[in-house]
Amino acid sequence: MKRQPRILAGTALGLLMACGSAAAMPLHAGSPQNGPIAGHNTAPLILAQGEGSRGAEVLKKRRAERAEKKAREGSEEAGREAEKKGEQAERRREKVESDAARKREAEAGAAKKRQAEAAADRKRRASEEAARQAGKKQEQAERRREKAESDAARKREAEAGAAKKRQAEAAAERKRQASEEAARQAGKKQEQAEKRREKAESDAARKREAEAGAAKKRQAEAAADRKRRAESDAAEEAARRRQAESKEAPQRERRARRDREIIVEEPQGEEEPQRVRRAREAEERRIRERQAREQDDDRDEITESDGEIQERRAQRRLFDSAKERRKARRDRDVEVDEAEIRPLPRDDRDAQRETIAREVRPFIDEDGVRVERRERRRERRPEGAEILREMGDRLILQFGDQILVESDDRRRLSRGASEVYTEELRNGRTRETIIRPNGTRIVTIRNVYGDVIRRSRFTPDGYEQVLSYVDESDYDRLRDWRDPGLDLPPIRIDIPEEEYILDASDGYGADDYYAFLDQPPVEQVQRLYSVDEVKRSARVRDITRRVDLDTITFEFGSASIAESEIERLESLANAMDRMLKENPAEMFLIEGHTDAVGSNIANLALSDRRAEAVALALTDVFGLPPENLTTQGYGEEYLKIDTDEPERENRRVAVRRITPLVAPVASAD
């Protein structure tokens, strides 16, 4: 529609130009411009006089045609030019529209970008605000937690003070009641004694007359009876000695032959290592000690009555301290009174009533310096303690006339921990911290010799459970490694054997184990001991009852527990787990024992591995916390069956609950 006016204008312009050209061009017949029409051989045009007007018309018509043709051609050329200009205009318009479209797209993209940046900025501000709110909440939670801890600490202090006050009042009341009761008993006894004296005087007066005549007769009969009894006793004693000698002679011969073999099992000479020489000397002393013990037993049985012999044998069957005959045990450097049978403690608190109650002070706030953990073999030891041999990760030590095995429980306790580190404290002490993935911390304080003087478990909420505790006033006492049992008289109890030792069998269930282990010690605890003191003193261990795991035995020379026997630990493990739920601070000692085949040094290391194997099974299979278990091997020192032959019952493990020996009862409340 836009091109049509342009075409019409071009056509009109062409017609005007053609008309002007025709009028200005004269006709000459003979001119070359007016020659014949191409393609026809006609003669020159001669216009007659009569045909002038018609020729003019023809000429005019032709001129008009030519003009029209030129006009048409001009119009077409103008139309083409106009069309070309229109196309150029159209392209310019399209370009303008395209530029406008691109501009609009660019503006739209910029708008989107601005919107995205605005959204990101809003999101960033929202995230920063959320972080500020979270930080604020965390600060509030931290303040609440600190306040709760402070309140709990104040509450514990108040409860501890109240408990001490109640204990003091209860002690004063017991003392007053005991004094009044003693006064009443003394008055009553005095009255009874007076009555008995008067009656005795009266009876004596009557009897003197009656007895005067019969005195000679009784004396004669008594003399004859004494003579008969002396002859009979001499015959029975001689027969018993002959029977004992004939029975024990082969066993002693086998023992002496084995002792001779043990002494020569290591090469001798000038180049012999010093530790091997010390180990041989220790083994020779042990053999001489055992021979002396056998001679003592023979001499005792000659002078003792049948009842005394049976009582001594029963004592050796029940108590590990009665099986020891070390020189330190025979020749005490501290005089102690002979033991008297006392009433059994009612519970753990009653068993600890003679211990000095002291406040358990916090110890994690003391500043320390982080250091690399020292290996056990590099730690200092008291004067007189020597390393006889290193057997894998265990050390065989000699201290005086005692040979013992020492192992490191840090590896067993730190299994699966997320972090473990050691700090040095003042006075040569170290603090070891084990952090579990759930946030629980096991913190152990050791003295300069590596002995545990305190161990606690801190729950994720900061509550402390005291597993073992030695008061600071007793730190110097631990430096000498002296057997605290030397300060105690020989143990005596008046209960059936089955109430002191539980010979475990397949017939016992978890309730049976719980009822037995939950009982208090069999005598009063004089003071709190370190875990290592309990391990090294048979007399102190004898204060607690013992479970002999007859269901778990080991193959000769092996510390592995068969899978079929691990299931037999389930009832015991369930009982221990029940006790730990009631008191998470319970401590159990697992003892390892061997038979008498082989050298004592090798048996010590083997028995220690057996105790550790049971502890690992209780933890890995039944989930008992490792820090509530401590282990110690005793080799062939405390045989259950007194024989030098291979004996399966001697290759055993025993369990004791030592909580009242190593931790204050108040900490478990």
Backbone hydrogen bonds, N-H to C=O, Kabsch-Sander energy under -0.5 kcal/mol:
donor,donor_aa,acceptor,acceptor_aa,energy
6,R,2,K,-0.6
7,I,3,R,-2.0
8,L,4,Q,-2.2
9,A,5,P,-2.2
10,G,6,R,-1.9
11,T,7,I,-2.2
12,A,8,L,-2.1
13,L,9,A,-1.9
14,G,10,G,-1.8
15,L,11,T,-2.0
16,L,12,A,-1.9
17,M,13,L,-1.7
18,A,14,G,-1.9
19,C,15,L,-2.1
20,G,16,L,-1.6
21,S,17,M,-1.4
22,A,18,A,-1.9
23,A,19,C,-1.6
24,A,20,G,-1.2
25,M,21,S,-0.5
25,M,22,A,-0.7
28,H,26,P,-0.6
31,S,28,H,-0.9
34,N,31,S,-0.8
35,G,32,P,-1.2
40,H,37,I,-2.3
42,T,40,H,-1.2
47,L,45,L,-0.5
48,A,46,I,-0.5
52,G,49,Q,-0.8
55,G,51,E,-2.5
56,A,52,G,-2.5
57,E,53,S,-2.0
58,V,54,R,-2.6
59,L,55,G,-3.7
60,K,56,A,-2.9
61,K,57,E,-3.2
62,R,58,V,-3.4
63,R,59,L,-3.3
64,A,60,K,-3.0
65,E,61,K,-2.8
66,R,62,R,-3.8
67,A,63,R,-3.7
68,E,64,A,-3.5
69,K,65,E,-3.1
70,K,66,R,-3.6
71,A,67,A,-3.8
72,R,68,E,-3.1
73,E,69,K,-3.7
74,G,70,K,-4.3
75,S,71,A,-4.0
76,E,72,R,-3.5
77,E,73,E,-3.2
78,A,74,G,-4.0
79,G,75,S,-3.2
80,R,76,E,-3.1
81,E,77,E,-3.2
82,A,78,A,-3.6
83,E,79,G,-3.5
84,K,80,R,-3.3
85,K,81,E,-3.1
86,G,82,A,-3.0
87,E,83,E,-2.9
88,Q,84,K,-2.7
89,A,85,K,-3.0
90,E,86,G,-3.1
91,R,87,E,-3.1
92,R,88,Q,-2.7
93,R,89,A,-2.8
94,E,90,E,-3.3
95,K,91,R,-3.0
96,V,92,R,-2.9
97,E,93,R,-3.2
98,S,94,E,-3.2
99,D,95,K,-3.4
100,A,96,V,-2.8
101,A,97,E,-2.7
102,R,98,S,-3.2
103,K,99,D,-2.8
104,R,100,A,-2.8
105,E,101,A,-2.9
106,A,102,R,-3.3
107,E,103,K,-2.9
108,A,104,R,-2.8
109,G,105,E,-3.2
110,A,106,A,-2.9
111,A,107,E,-2.4
112,K,108,A,-2.7
113,K,109,G,-2.9
114,R,110,A,-2.8
115,Q,111,A,-2.5
116,A,112,K,-3.2
117,E,113,K,-3.1
118,A,114,R,-2.5
119,A,115,Q,-2.8
120,A,116,A,-3.2
121,D,117,E,-2.5
122,R,118,A,-2.4
123,K,119,A,-2.7
124,R,120,A,-2.9
125,R,121,D,-2.7
126,A,122,R,-2.3
127,S,123,K,-2.8
128,E,124,R,-3.0
129,E,125,R,-2.3
130,A,126,A,-2.6
131,A,127,S,-2.8
132,R,128,E,-2.6
133,Q,129,E,-2.6
134,A,130,A,-3.1
135,G,131,A,-3.1
136,K,132,R,-2.4
137,K,133,Q,-2.7
138,Q,134,A,-3.0
139,E,135,G,-2.8
140,Q,136,K,-2.4
141,A,137,K,-3.2
142,E,138,Q,-3.1
143,R,139,E,-2.7
144,R,140,Q,-2.7
145,R,141,A,-3.0
146,E,142,E,-2.9
147,K,143,R,-2.5
148,A,144,R,-2.8
149,E,145,R,-3.0
150,S,146,E,-2.8
151,D,147,K,-3.2
152,A,148,A,-3.0
153,A,149,E,-2.9
154,R,150,S,-2.8
155,K,151,D,-2.7
156,R,152,A,-3.1
157,E,153,A,-2.8
158,A,154,R,-2.7
159,E,155,K,-3.1
160,A,156,R,-3.2
161,G,157,E,-2.9
162,A,158,A,-2.8
163,A,159,E,-3.0
164,K,160,A,-2.9
165,K,161,G,-2.5
166,R,162,A,-3.0
167,Q,163,A,-3.1
168,A,164,K,-2.9
169,E,165,K,-2.8
170,A,166,R,-3.3
171,A,167,Q,-3.0
172,A,168,A,-2.7
173,E,169,E,-2.7
174,R,170,A,-2.9
175,K,171,A,-2.7
176,R,172,A,-2.6
177,Q,173,E,-3.0
178,A,174,R,-2.9
179,S,175,K,-2.4
180,E,176,R,-2.7
181,E,177,Q,-3.0
182,A,178,A,-2.7
183,A,179,S,-2.3
184,R,180,E,-2.6
185,Q,181,E,-2.9
186,A,182,A,-2.7
187,G,183,A,-2.5
188,K,184,R,-2.7
189,K,185,Q,-3.0
190,Q,186,A,-2.3
191,E,187,G,-2.2
192,Q,188,K,-2.6
193,A,189,K,-2.8
194,E,190,Q,-2.3
195,K,191,E,-2.4
196,R,192,Q,-2.9
197,R,193,A,-2.4
198,E,194,E,-2.4
199,K,195,K,-2.5
200,A,196,R,-2.8
201,E,197,R,-2.6
202,S,198,E,-2.1
203,D,199,K,-3.1
204,A,200,A,-3.1
205,A,201,E,-2.0
206,R,202,S,-1.6
207,K,203,D,-2.9
208,R,204,A,-2.5
209,E,205,A,-0.8
210,A,206,R,-1.4
211,E,207,K,-3.5
212,A,208,R,-1.2
213,G,209,E,-0.7
214,A,210,A,-0.8
215,A,211,E,-1.3
218,R,214,A,-2.4
219,Q,215,A,-2.5
220,A,216,K,-1.9
221,E,217,K,-2.2
222,A,218,R,-3.0
223,A,219,Q,-2.3
224,A,220,A,-2.1
225,D,221,E,-2.4
226,R,222,A,-2.8
227,K,223,A,-1.9
228,R,224,A,-2.0
229,R,225,D,-2.5
230,A,226,R,-2.5
231,E,227,K,-2.0
232,S,228,R,-2.3
233,D,229,R,-3.2
234,A,230,A,-2.2
235,A,231,E,-1.9
236,E,232,S,-2.5
237,E,233,D,-2.7
238,A,234,A,-2.2
239,A,235,A,-2.2
240,R,236,E,-2.6
241,R,237,E,-2.5
242,R,238,A,-2.3
243,Q,239,A,-2.3
244,A,240,R,-2.6
245,E,241,R,-2.7
246,S,242,R,-2.2
247,K,243,Q,-1.7
248,E,244,A,-2.6
249,A,245,E,-1.6
252,R,248,E,-2.6
253,E,249,A,-2.2
254,R,250,P,-2.4
255,R,251,Q,-2.3
256,A,252,R,-2.8
257,R,253,E,-2.3
258,R,254,R,-2.5
259,D,255,R,-2.5
260,R,256,A,-2.2
261,E,257,R,-1.8
262,I,258,R,-2.5
263,I,259,D,-2.1
264,V,260,R,-1.3
265,E,262,I,-1.1
272,E,269,G,-1.4
277,R,273,P,-2.0
278,R,274,Q,-2.5
279,A,275,R,-2.6
280,R,276,V,-2.3
281,E,277,R,-2.4
282,A,278,R,-2.5
283,E,279,A,-2.2
284,E,280,R,-2.6
285,R,281,E,-2.4
286,R,282,A,-2.3
287,I,283,E,-2.0
288,R,284,E,-2.6
289,E,285,R,-2.7
290,R,286,R,-2.3
291,Q,287,I,-2.4
292,A,288,R,-2.6
293,R,289,E,-2.3
294,E,290,R,-2.3
295,Q,291,Q,-2.2
296,D,292,A,-2.6
297,D,293,R,-2.6
298,D,294,E,-2.2
299,R,295,Q,-2.6
300,D,296,D,-3.0
301,E,297,D,-2.5
302,I,298,D,-1.3
303,T,299,R,-1.6
304,E,300,D,-2.4
309,I,305,S,-2.5
310,Q,306,D,-2.4
311,E,307,G,-2.3
312,R,308,E,-2.4
313,R,309,I,-2.4
314,A,310,Q,-2.2
315,Q,311,E,-2.4
316,R,312,R,-2.2
317,R,313,R,-1.8
318,L,314,A,-1.9
319,F,315,Q,-3.0
323,K,319,F,-0.6
323,K,320,D,-1.0
324,E,320,D,-0.8
329,R,326,R,-0.7
330,R,326,R,-2.1
331,D,327,K,-3.4
332,R,330,R,-0.9
342,R,340,E,-0.5
351,A,347,D,-2.0
352,Q,348,D,-1.4
353,R,350,D,-1.2
355,T,352,Q,-1.3
357,A,355,T,-0.6
361,R,359,E,-0.8
366,E,363,F,-0.6
369,V,424,E,-1.6
371,V,422,T,-2.3
378,R,375,E,-1.3
379,E,376,R,-1.2
380,R,448,V,-0.7
385,A,382,P,-1.9
386,E,384,G,-0.5
386,E,398,Q,-2.4
388,L,386,E,-0.7
388,L,396,I,-3.0
389,R,396,I,-1.3
391,M,389,R,-0.6
391,M,394,R,-2.8
392,G,390,E,-0.6
394,R,391,M,-1.1
395,L,406,E,-2.5
396,I,389,R,-3.0
397,L,395,L,-0.6
397,L,404,L,-3.0
398,Q,386,E,-2.6
399,F,402,Q,-3.0
400,G,384,G,-0.7
402,Q,399,F,-1.8
404,L,397,L,-2.4
405,V,633,G,-0.5
406,E,395,L,-2.7
409,D,407,S,-0.6
413,L,409,D,-2.2
414,S,410,R,-1.9
415,R,412,R,-0.7
417,A,414,S,-1.9
418,S,435,I,-2.4
419,E,435,I,-1.4
421,Y,433,T,-2.0
422,T,371,V,-0.7
423,E,431,R,-2.4
424,E,369,V,-2.9
425,L,429,R,-3.0
428,G,425,L,-0.6
429,R,426,R,-1.3
430,T,446,R,-1.9
431,R,423,E,-2.9
432,E,444,T,-2.8
433,T,421,Y,-2.7
434,I,442,I,-2.3
435,I,419,E,-3.0
436,R,434,I,-0.5
436,R,440,T,-3.1
439,G,436,R,-2.2
441,R,458,F,-2.4
442,I,434,I,-2.7
443,V,441,R,-0.6
443,V,456,S,-2.5
444,T,432,E,-2.5
445,I,454,R,-3.2
446,R,430,T,-2.3
447,N,451,D,-2.1
450,G,447,N,-2.0
453,I,445,I,-2.6
453,I,451,D,-0.5
454,R,445,I,-1.4
455,R,468,S,-2.1
456,S,443,V,-2.4
457,R,465,Q,-2.4
458,F,441,R,-3.1
459,T,457,R,-0.6
459,T,463,Y,-2.4
462,G,459,T,-2.7
465,Q,457,R,-2.6
466,V,464,E,-0.5
467,L,455,R,-2.4
467,L,465,Q,-0.6
468,S,455,R,-1.7
469,Y,662,V,-2.9
470,V,453,I,-1.6
474,D,471,D,-2.1
475,Y,472,E,-1.4
478,L,474,D,-1.1
478,L,475,Y,-0.7
479,R,476,D,-1.0
480,D,477,R,-0.8
481,W,478,L,-0.7
486,L,483,D,-1.7
487,D,484,P,-1.4
488,L,485,G,-1.6
499,E,496,P,-1.5
500,Y,497,E,-1.5
501,I,497,E,-2.6
502,L,546,R,-2.5
503,D,501,I,-0.8
504,A,502,L,-1.3
504,A,548,D,-2.2
508,Y,505,S,-1.8
513,Y,509,G,-2.0
514,Y,510,A,-2.5
515,A,511,D,-2.7
516,F,512,D,-1.8
517,L,513,Y,-2.9
518,D,514,Y,-2.2
519,Q,516,F,-1.3
522,V,543,I,-2.7
525,V,351,A,-2.9
526,Q,524,Q,-0.6
529,Y,661,L,-3.1
534,V,530,S,-2.0
535,K,531,V,-2.1
536,R,532,D,-1.9
537,S,533,E,-1.2
538,A,536,R,-0.6
541,R,537,S,-1.9
542,D,538,A,-2.0
543,I,540,V,-1.4
544,T,541,R,-1.9
546,R,500,Y,-2.2
547,V,655,V,-2.5
548,D,502,L,-2.0
548,D,546,R,-0.6
549,L,547,V,-0.7
549,L,653,V,-2.5
550,D,548,D,-2.0
552,I,549,L,-1.1
553,T,551,T,-0.6
554,F,651,R,-1.1
558,S,555,E,-2.1
562,A,560,S,-0.5
565,E,562,A,-1.2
566,I,562,A,-1.3
567,E,563,E,-0.9
568,R,565,E,-0.8
569,L,566,I,-1.8
570,E,567,E,-1.5
573,A,569,L,-3.0
574,N,570,E,-2.7
575,A,571,S,-2.0
576,M,572,L,-2.5
577,D,573,A,-2.5
578,R,574,N,-2.1
579,M,575,A,-2.0
580,L,576,M,-2.2
581,K,577,D,-1.8
582,E,578,R,-1.5
583,N,579,M,-2.7
586,E,583,N,-1.8
588,F,628,N,-2.2
589,L,656,R,-2.6
590,I,588,F,-0.5
590,I,630,T,-2.8
591,E,589,L,-0.6
591,E,654,A,-3.2
592,G,632,Q,-2.2
593,H,652,R,-2.2
594,T,635,G,-2.4
603,N,599,S,-2.1
604,L,600,N,-2.1
605,A,601,I,-1.7
606,L,602,A,-2.2
607,S,603,N,-2.8
608,D,604,L,-1.9
609,R,605,A,-1.8
610,R,606,L,-1.8
611,A,607,S,-2.1
612,E,608,D,-2.0
613,A,609,R,-2.2
614,V,610,R,-1.8
615,A,611,A,-2.0
616,L,612,E,-2.6
617,A,613,A,-1.9
618,L,614,V,-2.4
619,T,615,A,-1.6
620,D,616,L,-3.5
621,V,617,A,-2.2
622,F,617,A,-1.0
623,G,619,T,-1.2
624,L,618,L,-2.3
628,N,625,P,-1.3
629,L,626,P,-1.6
630,T,588,F,-2.4
632,Q,590,I,-1.8
634,Y,592,G,-2.5
637,E,634,Y,-2.0
639,L,636,E,-0.5
642,D,640,K,-0.5
643,T,641,I,-1.8
650,N,647,E,-0.9
651,R,647,E,-0.7
651,R,648,R,-0.9
652,R,650,N,-1.5
654,A,591,E,-1.9
655,V,547,V,-2.2
656,R,589,L,-2.2
658,I,587,M,-1.5
658,I,656,R,-0.8
659,T,587,M,-0.8
661,L,658,I,-1.7
662,V,658,I,-1.1
662,V,659,T,-0.9
663,A,659,T,-1.8
667,S,664,P,-1.1
668,A,665,V,-1.6
669,D,666,A,-1.0
